[in-house]
Amino acid sequence: MSDPFLGLMMLLLIVVVIMMGFPTAFTLMGLGMLFGFYAFYNPAEHWIDNRVFDLMVQRTYGAMTNDVLISIPLFVLMGYVMERGALVDKMFYSIQLSFRRVPASLAVATLIVCTFWGIASGLVGAVVVLMGVIAMSPMLRAGYDVKLASGVITAGGTLGILIPPSVMIIVYAAVAGQSVVKLYAATMFPGFFLAFLYLAYILTWAAINPRIAPALPEEQTRVPVASWMRSLQAAYSQNMMLGLVRALTSPSKAMALETAEGRLNYWTLLKNFCAALVPFALTAFTLLLVWWYVVIHPQASGEAEAPEGLEQLGAPAVDAGAAMVNGTATSFYVSFALVAAIAAAALSRYYYNMGAERLQVIKLLVSSVMPLAVLTIVVLAVILFGITTATESAAVGAAGAFLLAFQARTLNWKRTKEAVFLTAKTTAMVCWLFVGSALFSAVFAILGGQALIEEWVLALELTPVQFMILSQAIIFILGWPLEWTEIIIIFVPIFLPMLRHFDIDPILWGVLIFVNLQAAFLSPPVAMSAYYLKGVSPPHVTLNQIFAGMMPYMLIVILCMVIMYIWPGMALWLPNYLYD
């Protein structure tokens, strides 16, 4: 048998052995050593001088000194601390109250919490198990269809591995030699767009068939409003924003009101007023941040890079005219003004209708969602804006997760040890996977397997689009029996050398792989999300019902990929804008 076909035998054997249940990392290393010993065998040398042992040492050293991998244990620690800190219960309750008037409100709240919690933790299994414990039983008690309840938990729980910060993105960056920061930027819009498609599907299904998600009873949608807030409304104004302003300027009547802790004090009024200002503050901060980055930041950078009095020789005089103002396109100012006007109108309507219930919901959201949201936004912003590296950002995220858990008083010494142990276990698994993959890929290339596959693909004379479809179809099929780790580590390196021939951007191709691998968590028989959920579901919920609930979301994943094929700017616009 020729060497190239020995390489193909390696590829076939790795799939068979993994499906038999053997550990992936050590299977890769074992097959790599076995076939590598044959590839380097020289009868004139002693067997211990076989160069496969040198290759093993070199590949191990190369994986251990890969700077990209340093951020993995820190991001994993951040996720496990948040999971062990049990910070999600109150978040689910507050978001469910926020969407209490929306059809299928429990399912919508579950999807939002899954998305948000997945972003913060990046742990698919942890998110599915947590939401299965918190949301599955309430949805079933409310009369929700089992397929709807199981589908939204399993599909929503997988989004954390797609939207940054994600370990899968870091692993792909290390395998493909791409920038983690650019990949993070590229996955932002596709990840949230996929979550939007999930949300649109849930709302459409609930609108067509209301029986799958009955309206909740009054006691489950009632907002727990304190009695002093009702009294404040009666004394000042039914509009809580106006009432708080009047109470702060004329507090005599407010100080006479009773609360659960005694008389109402000025500090309580001030805290409630600040909570009421949060929607305005967030909107204003977002608009100011966009204005700074688009208008002010480029001007400051340009002044710093170009010393005064110097002019590029031979530069043609360009009359920007009405198209540019201070280096910024006029269209930006028009769009910004339109968005600002819409935001102002929405905020005006929001505050005009602010009653006690709305203020109470804001307070619940501020206490449960705001700290985690701030931490997540800071972690992502410092990466995307180039303030820190991915590793430094991961360290900030891990430290912030500890602070949040300590502030919530939910993280004790036992849970801390569990988080650290699980982080070490996951990190060791990823590192051994890289060692095994590096050895396997090197031996596979030495035997000629890589060249044989490239020759076969090139002989098909495919167009770039056809190659994209073929490669993604193969990844999609591999997602049925294999997990994302095996696919990224073993099979993605086979396709990477061919991307240059077809002039395909490895960042776009990688983002398509990330979206595609969402199906790996939703496709039987290895659909791990289904088994995670089954382990915490009531006994009458069968595995087949969970599988049936996941199937529509697989079709949505395919739809998202088709849209990305048609409009690649969804993935490439943000990294091109930020870094080119």
C-alpha positions as CSV (number, residue, x, y, z in Angstrom):
1,M,0.0,0.0,0.0
2,S,1.4,3.4,-1.0
3,D,2.1,6.0,1.6
4,P,-0.8,8.4,0.6
5,F,-3.3,5.7,1.1
6,L,-1.8,5.0,4.5
7,G,-2.5,8.6,5.3
8,L,-6.2,8.1,4.2
9,M,-6.3,5.0,6.4
10,M,-5.1,7.2,9.3
11,L,-8.0,9.5,8.7
12,L,-10.5,6.7,8.6
13,L,-9.1,5.0,11.6
14,I,-9.3,8.2,13.7
15,V,-13.0,8.6,13.0
16,V,-13.7,4.9,13.8
17,V,-11.7,4.9,17.0
18,I,-13.2,8.1,18.3
19,M,-16.7,6.8,17.6
20,M,-15.8,3.7,19.6
21,G,-15.3,6.0,22.6
22,F,-11.5,6.3,22.9
23,P,-10.1,9.7,24.1
24,T,-9.5,11.9,21.1
25,A,-6.1,13.4,22.2
26,F,-4.4,10.1,23.0
27,T,-5.9,8.5,19.9
28,L,-4.4,11.2,17.8
29,M,-1.0,10.8,19.5
30,G,-1.2,7.0,19.3
31,L,-2.0,6.8,15.6
32,G,0.5,9.6,14.9
33,M,3.3,7.7,16.7
34,L,2.3,4.3,15.0
35,F,2.1,5.6,11.4
36,G,5.0,8.1,12.0
37,F,7.2,5.2,13.1
38,Y,6.5,3.5,9.8
39,A,7.0,6.7,7.8
40,F,10.4,7.4,9.4
41,Y,11.5,3.8,9.6
42,N,15.1,3.1,8.5
43,P,16.4,-0.5,8.9
44,A,19.9,0.8,9.2
45,E,19.0,2.7,12.4
46,H,18.1,1.5,15.9
47,W,14.4,1.8,16.5
48,I,14.9,4.2,19.4
49,D,16.6,6.6,16.9
50,N,13.4,6.8,14.8
51,R,12.7,10.5,14.1
52,V,9.1,10.2,15.1
53,F,10.2,10.6,18.7
54,D,11.9,13.9,17.8
55,L,8.8,15.0,16.0
56,M,6.7,14.3,19.1
57,V,9.0,16.4,21.3
58,Q,9.0,19.3,18.8
59,R,5.2,19.3,18.3
60,T,4.7,19.2,22.1
61,Y,7.0,22.1,22.7
62,G,5.4,24.0,19.8
63,A,1.9,23.6,21.3
64,M,3.1,24.5,24.9
65,T,4.7,27.7,23.7
66,N,1.8,28.9,21.6
67,D,0.9,32.3,23.0
68,V,-2.7,32.1,21.6
69,L,-3.5,29.2,23.9
70,I,-2.8,31.2,27.1
71,S,-6.2,32.9,27.0
72,I,-8.0,29.5,27.0
73,P,-7.6,28.7,30.7
74,L,-8.5,32.3,31.7
75,F,-11.7,32.4,29.7
76,V,-12.6,28.9,30.8
77,L,-12.0,30.0,34.5
78,M,-14.3,33.0,33.9
79,G,-17.0,30.7,32.7
80,Y,-16.8,28.2,35.5
81,V,-16.7,30.8,38.2
82,M,-19.9,32.3,36.8
83,E,-21.5,28.9,36.5
84,R,-20.5,27.9,40.1
85,G,-21.5,31.3,41.4
86,A,-25.1,30.6,40.4
87,L,-25.8,34.1,39.1
88,V,-28.4,33.2,36.5
89,D,-31.6,32.6,38.6
90,K,-32.4,36.2,39.3
91,M,-31.5,37.2,35.7
92,F,-34.1,34.8,34.3
93,Y,-36.8,36.1,36.6
94,S,-36.1,39.7,35.7
95,I,-35.9,39.1,31.9
96,Q,-39.1,37.0,32.1
97,L,-40.9,39.9,33.7
98,S,-39.6,42.3,31.1
99,F,-41.1,40.2,28.3
100,R,-44.2,39.2,30.1
101,R,-46.5,40.7,27.5
102,V,-44.7,39.0,24.5
103,P,-46.1,35.7,23.1
104,A,-44.1,32.7,24.4
105,S,-42.5,35.0,27.0
106,L,-40.9,32.1,28.9
107,A,-39.3,30.8,25.8
108,V,-38.2,34.3,24.7
109,A,-36.6,34.9,28.1
110,T,-34.9,31.5,28.0
111,L,-33.3,32.3,24.6
112,I,-32.2,35.7,25.8
113,V,-30.7,34.4,29.0
114,C,-29.0,31.4,27.1
115,T,-27.5,33.9,24.6
116,F,-26.3,36.3,27.3
117,W,-25.1,33.6,29.7
118,G,-23.4,31.8,26.9
119,I,-21.5,34.9,25.9
120,A,-20.4,35.4,29.5
121,S,-19.4,31.8,30.2
122,G,-18.7,30.2,26.8
123,L,-19.6,26.8,28.2
124,V,-22.3,25.0,26.2
125,G,-22.8,22.1,28.7
126,A,-23.0,24.5,31.7
127,V,-25.5,26.8,30.0
128,V,-27.8,24.0,28.8
129,V,-27.8,22.3,32.2
130,L,-28.4,25.5,34.1
131,M,-31.3,26.6,31.9
132,G,-32.7,23.1,31.9
133,V,-32.9,23.3,35.7
134,I,-34.2,26.9,35.8
135,A,-36.5,27.1,32.8
136,M,-37.6,23.6,31.7
137,S,-40.0,22.9,34.5
138,P,-41.6,26.4,34.5
139,M,-42.3,26.1,30.8
140,L,-43.8,22.6,31.1
141,R,-45.9,23.7,34.1
142,A,-47.2,26.6,32.0
143,G,-48.4,24.2,29.3
144,Y,-45.6,24.8,26.8
145,D,-45.0,22.2,24.1
146,V,-42.1,19.9,25.1
147,K,-40.5,20.4,21.7
148,L,-40.6,24.2,22.0
149,A,-39.2,24.1,25.5
150,S,-36.4,21.6,24.7
151,G,-35.5,23.2,21.4
152,V,-35.0,26.7,22.7
153,I,-32.8,25.5,25.6
154,T,-30.6,23.3,23.5
155,A,-30.3,25.8,20.6
156,G,-29.8,28.8,22.8
157,G,-27.2,27.1,24.9
158,T,-25.0,26.5,21.9
159,L,-24.7,30.1,21.0
160,G,-22.0,30.7,23.6
161,I,-19.5,28.7,21.6
162,L,-20.1,31.0,18.6
163,I,-20.3,34.5,20.1
164,P,-17.1,35.7,21.6
165,P,-15.3,35.3,23.9
166,S,-15.4,31.6,22.7
167,V,-12.8,28.9,23.2
168,M,-13.7,27.4,19.8
169,I,-12.6,30.7,18.1
170,I,-9.3,30.6,20.0
171,V,-8.7,27.0,19.0
172,Y,-9.4,27.8,15.3
173,A,-7.1,30.8,15.5
174,A,-4.3,28.7,16.8
175,V,-4.9,26.0,14.2
176,A,-5.3,28.4,11.2
177,G,-2.7,30.9,12.3
178,Q,-5.2,33.8,12.3
179,S,-5.8,36.7,14.5
180,V,-8.0,36.0,17.5
181,V,-9.1,39.7,17.6
182,K,-10.2,39.7,13.9
183,L,-12.1,36.4,14.4
184,Y,-13.8,37.8,17.4
185,A,-14.9,40.8,15.4
186,A,-16.0,38.6,12.5
187,T,-18.3,36.5,14.6
188,M,-20.1,39.3,16.4
189,F,-22.8,40.0,13.8
190,P,-23.3,36.3,12.6
191,G,-23.7,35.2,16.2
192,F,-26.3,37.7,17.1
193,F,-28.0,37.3,13.7
194,L,-28.4,33.6,14.4
195,A,-29.9,34.4,17.8
196,F,-32.3,36.8,16.1
197,L,-33.4,34.0,13.7
198,Y,-34.0,31.7,16.6
199,L,-36.1,34.4,18.2
200,A,-38.1,35.1,15.0
201,Y,-38.8,31.4,14.7
202,I,-40.1,31.1,18.3
203,L,-42.4,34.2,17.9
204,T,-43.7,33.1,14.5
205,W,-44.5,29.6,15.8
206,A,-46.2,30.9,18.9
207,A,-48.2,33.4,16.7
208,I,-49.3,30.6,14.3
209,N,-50.1,28.1,17.0
210,P,-50.8,29.8,20.4
211,R,-51.5,26.4,22.0
212,I,-47.8,25.5,22.1
213,A,-47.1,28.5,24.4
214,P,-50.2,29.5,26.4
215,A,-50.4,32.9,28.1
216,L,-49.1,32.9,31.7
217,P,-51.5,33.3,34.6
218,E,-51.7,36.7,36.3
219,E,-49.8,35.6,39.3
220,Q,-46.7,34.8,37.2
221,T,-46.7,38.1,35.3
222,R,-47.4,40.4,38.3
223,V,-44.5,42.7,39.1
224,P,-43.7,42.8,42.9
225,V,-44.1,46.5,43.5
226,A,-43.3,47.9,47.0
227,S,-46.1,49.6,48.8
228,W,-44.1,52.9,49.3
229,M,-43.9,53.2,45.5
230,R,-47.7,53.2,45.2
231,S,-47.8,55.8,48.0
232,L,-45.2,57.9,46.3
233,Q,-47.3,57.9,43.1
234,A,-50.4,59.0,45.1
235,A,-48.4,61.8,46.8
236,Y,-46.5,63.2,43.8
237,S,-47.3,61.8,40.4
238,Q,-48.4,58.6,38.6
239,N,-45.3,58.9,36.5
240,M,-42.5,57.5,38.6
241,M,-39.8,59.5,36.9
242,L,-41.6,62.8,37.5
243,G,-42.5,61.7,41.0
244,L,-38.9,60.9,42.0
245,V,-37.7,64.2,40.7
246,R,-40.4,66.0,42.7
247,A,-39.6,63.9,45.8
248,L,-35.9,64.7,45.5
249,T,-36.6,68.4,45.3
250,S,-39.3,68.4,47.9
251,P,-38.8,65.3,50.1
252,S,-41.0,66.2,53.1
253,K,-44.0,64.0,52.1
254,A,-41.7,61.2,50.8
255,M,-39.9,61.0,54.2
256,A,-43.2,60.2,55.9
257,L,-43.7,57.0,53.8
258,E,-43.1,53.6,55.4
259,T,-40.9,50.9,53.7
260,A,-40.1,47.3,54.8
261,E,-36.9,48.7,56.4
262,G,-38.6,51.6,58.1
263,R,-39.1,55.2,57.0
264,L,-38.2,56.1,53.4
265,N,-35.0,58.0,53.3
266,Y,-33.3,60.3,50.8
267,W,-30.7,57.7,49.8
268,T,-33.4,55.2,48.7
269,L,-35.0,57.9,46.6
270,L,-31.7,58.7,45.0
271,K,-30.9,55.1,44.2
272,N,-34.3,54.6,42.5
273,F,-33.8,57.8,40.5
274,C,-30.4,56.5,39.3
275,A,-31.9,53.2,38.4
276,A,-34.6,55.0,36.4
277,L,-31.9,56.8,34.5
278,V,-30.1,53.6,33.4
279,P,-31.9,53.3,29.9
280,F,-31.0,56.9,29.1
281,A,-27.4,56.5,30.3
282,L,-26.9,53.3,28.3
283,T,-28.3,54.9,25.1
284,A,-26.3,58.1,25.6
285,F,-23.1,56.2,26.3
286,T,-23.5,54.0,23.2
287,L,-24.1,57.0,20.9
288,L,-21.2,58.9,22.4
289,L,-18.9,55.8,22.1
290,V,-19.8,55.5,18.4
291,W,-19.3,59.2,17.8
292,W,-15.9,59.1,19.5
293,Y,-14.7,56.0,17.6
294,V,-15.9,57.2,14.2
295,V,-15.3,61.0,14.4
296,I,-12.9,61.9,17.1
297,H,-10.6,58.9,17.4
298,P,-9.5,58.9,13.7
299,Q,-8.7,62.6,13.8
300,A,-6.6,62.2,17.0
301,S,-4.7,59.2,15.5
302,G,-4.1,61.1,12.2
303,E,-2.7,64.1,14.0
304,A,-0.4,61.8,16.1
305,E,0.9,59.9,13.0
306,A,1.4,62.8,10.7
307,P,3.7,65.6,12.1
308,E,2.6,69.1,11.4
309,G,4.2,70.7,8.4
310,L,4.9,67.5,6.5
311,E,3.1,66.6,3.3
312,Q,3.4,63.5,1.2
313,L,5.3,64.2,-2.1
314,G,3.2,63.7,-5.2
315,A,0.0,63.3,-3.4
316,P,-2.9,64.6,-5.6
317,A,-5.1,67.3,-4.3
318,V,-8.4,65.7,-3.4
319,D,-11.6,67.8,-3.3
320,A,-13.7,65.9,-0.8
321,G,-16.6,68.3,-1.3
322,A,-19.8,67.3,0.4
323,A,-18.7,63.7,0.6
324,M,-16.4,64.1,3.6
325,V,-16.5,66.3,6.6
326,N,-13.2,66.2,8.7
327,G,-12.4,62.8,7.2
328,T,-15.8,61.3,8.1
329,A,-18.3,60.5,5.4
330,T,-21.4,62.7,5.4
331,S,-23.6,59.6,5.3
332,F,-22.4,58.8,8.8
333,Y,-23.7,62.1,10.2
334,V,-27.0,61.6,8.5
335,S,-27.3,58.0,9.8
336,F,-26.2,59.0,13.3
337,A,-28.7,61.9,13.4
338,L,-31.5,59.5,12.3
339,V,-30.6,56.9,14.9
340,A,-30.3,59.5,17.6
341,A,-33.7,60.9,16.8
342,I,-35.3,57.5,16.9
343,A,-33.6,56.8,20.2
344,A,-34.8,60.1,21.6
345,A,-38.3,59.4,20.5
346,A,-38.2,55.9,22.0
347,L,-36.8,57.1,25.3
348,S,-39.4,59.9,25.5
349,R,-42.2,57.4,25.1
350,Y,-40.6,55.0,27.6
351,Y,-40.3,57.6,30.3
352,Y,-43.7,59.1,29.5
353,N,-45.3,55.7,30.4
354,M,-43.0,54.9,33.4
355,G,-45.1,53.6,36.2
356,A,-44.2,51.8,39.4
357,E,-44.1,48.4,37.6
358,R,-41.7,49.6,34.9
359,L,-39.4,51.1,37.5
360,Q,-39.4,47.9,39.5
361,V,-38.5,45.9,36.3
362,I,-35.6,48.3,35.6
363,K,-34.3,47.8,39.2
364,L,-34.5,44.0,38.8
365,L,-32.6,44.2,35.5
366,V,-30.0,46.6,36.9
367,S,-29.3,44.3,39.9
368,S,-29.2,41.0,37.9
369,V,-28.1,41.8,34.4
370,M,-26.2,45.0,34.6
371,P,-23.0,43.7,36.4
372,L,-22.6,40.8,34.1
373,A,-23.4,42.9,31.0
374,V,-20.8,45.5,32.0
375,L,-18.1,42.8,32.6
376,T,-18.9,41.1,29.2
377,I,-18.9,44.4,27.3
378,V,-15.6,45.5,28.9
379,V,-14.0,42.2,28.1
380,L,-15.1,42.4,24.4
381,A,-14.5,46.1,24.0
382,V,-10.9,46.1,25.2
383,I,-10.2,43.3,22.7
384,L,-12.0,44.8,19.7
385,F,-10.7,48.3,20.2
386,G,-7.1,47.0,20.6
387,I,-6.7,48.2,24.1
388,T,-5.5,44.8,25.3
389,T,-4.6,41.4,23.9
390,A,-7.0,38.5,24.1
391,T,-5.0,37.0,27.0
392,E,-5.0,40.2,29.0
393,S,-8.7,40.6,28.4
394,A,-9.3,37.0,29.6
395,A,-7.4,37.9,32.8
396,V,-9.7,40.9,33.3
397,G,-12.8,38.7,32.7
398,A,-11.6,36.0,35.2
399,A,-10.9,38.6,37.8
400,G,-14.3,40.3,37.2
401,A,-16.1,37.0,37.4
402,F,-14.6,36.4,40.9
403,L,-15.7,39.9,41.9
404,L,-19.2,39.4,40.7
405,A,-19.5,36.0,42.5
406,F,-18.1,37.5,45.7
407,Q,-20.4,40.5,45.5
408,A,-23.4,38.1,45.1
409,R,-22.1,36.0,48.0
410,T,-22.6,32.8,46.1
411,L,-19.0,31.6,45.7
412,N,-17.6,29.7,48.6
413,W,-14.3,27.8,49.0
414,K,-15.8,24.5,47.7
415,R,-17.2,26.1,44.6
416,T,-13.9,27.9,43.9
417,K,-12.0,24.7,44.1
418,E,-14.5,23.1,41.7
419,A,-14.1,25.9,39.2
420,V,-10.3,25.8,39.3
421,F,-10.2,22.0,39.0
422,L,-12.6,22.0,36.0
423,T,-10.5,24.8,34.4
424,A,-7.4,22.7,34.8
425,K,-9.1,19.7,33.4
426,T,-10.5,21.5,30.4
427,T,-7.2,23.3,29.7
428,A,-5.2,20.0,29.9
429,M,-7.7,18.4,27.4
430,V,-7.2,21.3,24.9
431,C,-3.4,21.2,25.3
432,W,-3.2,17.5,24.7
433,L,-5.6,17.8,21.8
434,F,-3.2,20.3,20.2
435,V,-0.2,18.0,20.8
436,G,-2.0,15.1,19.3
437,S,-3.3,17.1,16.4
438,A,0.1,18.6,15.6
439,L,1.7,15.1,15.5
440,F,-1.2,13.6,13.6
441,S,-1.2,16.4,11.0
442,A,2.6,16.2,10.5
443,V,2.6,12.5,9.9
444,F,-0.5,12.7,7.7
445,A,1.4,15.3,5.5
446,I,4.6,13.2,5.5
447,L,2.7,10.2,4.2
448,G,1.2,12.3,1.4
449,G,-2.4,12.2,2.6
450,Q,-2.7,16.0,2.5
451,A,-1.2,16.1,-1.1
452,L,-3.6,13.3,-2.3
453,I,-6.7,15.2,-1.0
454,E,-5.5,18.5,-2.5
455,E,-4.9,16.8,-5.9
456,W,-8.4,15.2,-5.8
457,V,-10.1,18.5,-4.9
458,L,-8.1,20.4,-7.6
459,A,-8.9,17.7,-10.2
460,L,-12.6,18.4,-9.7
461,E,-12.0,22.0,-11.1
462,L,-14.4,23.5,-8.6
463,T,-15.2,27.2,-8.4
464,P,-14.6,29.0,-5.1
465,V,-18.3,28.9,-4.3
466,Q,-18.5,25.1,-5.1
467,F,-15.4,24.5,-2.9
468,M,-17.0,26.5,-0.1
469,I,-20.2,24.4,-0.3
470,L,-18.3,21.1,-0.5
471,S,-16.1,21.9,2.5
472,Q,-19.0,23.1,4.6
473,A,-21.1,20.1,3.6
474,I,-18.3,17.8,4.7
475,I,-18.0,19.6,8.0
476,F,-21.8,19.5,8.5
477,I,-21.9,15.7,7.9
478,L,-18.9,15.3,10.3
479,G,-20.8,17.2,12.9
480,W,-23.3,14.3,13.3
481,P,-20.9,11.8,14.8
482,L,-18.1,14.1,16.0
483,E,-17.8,17.1,18.4
484,W,-16.4,20.5,17.4
485,T,-13.0,19.8,19.0
486,E,-12.3,16.8,16.7
487,I,-13.5,18.7,13.7
488,I,-11.4,21.8,14.3
489,I,-8.3,19.9,15.4
490,I,-8.3,17.1,12.8
491,F,-10.3,18.0,9.7
492,V,-10.0,21.8,9.4
493,P,-6.2,21.7,8.9
494,I,-6.9,19.5,5.8
495,F,-8.9,22.2,4.1
496,L,-6.8,25.2,5.2
497,P,-4.0,24.8,2.6
498,M,-6.6,24.8,-0.2
499,L,-8.1,28.1,0.7
500,R,-5.3,30.1,-0.9
501,H,-5.8,28.3,-4.2
502,F,-9.5,29.2,-4.3
503,D,-8.7,32.7,-3.0
504,I,-11.0,32.3,0.0
505,D,-10.6,34.5,3.1
506,P,-9.7,32.1,6.0
507,I,-11.6,34.4,8.4
508,L,-14.8,34.2,6.4
509,W,-14.4,30.4,6.0
510,G,-13.7,30.1,9.7
511,V,-16.8,32.0,10.7
512,L,-18.9,29.7,8.4
513,I,-17.3,26.8,10.2
514,F,-18.3,28.2,13.6
515,V,-21.9,28.7,12.5
516,N,-21.9,25.2,10.8
517,L,-20.6,23.6,14.0
518,Q,-23.7,24.9,15.9
519,A,-25.4,21.9,14.1
520,A,-22.8,19.6,15.8
521,F,-24.5,20.3,19.1
522,L,-28.0,19.8,17.6
523,S,-27.5,16.8,15.4
524,P,-28.1,13.2,16.7
525,P,-26.7,10.8,17.5
526,V,-23.9,12.7,19.3
527,A,-26.0,15.9,20.0
528,M,-24.4,16.6,23.4
529,S,-26.9,19.4,24.1
530,A,-29.7,16.8,24.0
531,Y,-28.0,14.6,26.6
532,Y,-27.2,17.5,28.8
533,L,-30.8,18.5,28.8
534,K,-32.1,15.0,29.3
535,G,-30.1,14.6,32.4
536,V,-31.9,17.5,34.2
537,S,-35.4,17.2,32.6
538,P,-38.5,15.6,34.1
539,P,-38.7,11.8,33.5
540,H,-41.6,12.1,31.0
541,V,-39.5,14.1,28.6
542,T,-38.0,11.7,26.2
543,L,-34.8,12.0,24.2
544,N,-36.7,11.7,20.9
545,Q,-38.8,14.7,21.9
546,I,-35.7,16.7,22.6
547,F,-34.2,15.7,19.2
548,A,-37.5,16.7,17.5
549,G,-37.4,20.1,19.2
550,M,-33.8,20.6,17.9
551,M,-34.4,19.8,14.3
552,P,-35.9,23.2,13.2
553,Y,-32.9,25.0,14.7
554,M,-30.6,22.9,12.5
555,L,-32.5,24.2,9.4
556,I,-32.2,27.8,10.8
557,V,-28.4,27.2,11.1
558,I,-28.3,26.3,7.4
559,L,-30.4,29.3,6.5
560,C,-28.0,31.5,8.4
561,M,-25.1,30.0,6.4
562,V,-26.9,30.6,3.1
563,I,-27.4,34.3,4.0
564,M,-23.7,34.5,4.9
565,Y,-22.7,33.0,1.5
566,I,-24.9,35.6,-0.2
567,W,-23.7,38.5,2.0
568,P,-20.2,37.8,3.3
569,G,-20.0,41.4,4.6
570,M,-22.0,40.2,7.7
571,A,-18.7,38.6,8.9
572,L,-16.1,40.7,7.2
573,W,-17.4,44.2,7.6
574,L,-16.5,44.7,11.3
575,P,-13.0,43.4,11.2
576,N,-12.3,45.3,8.0
577,Y,-13.6,48.5,9.5
578,L,-11.8,48.1,12.8
579,Y,-8.4,46.8,11.6
580,D,-7.9,47.7,7.9
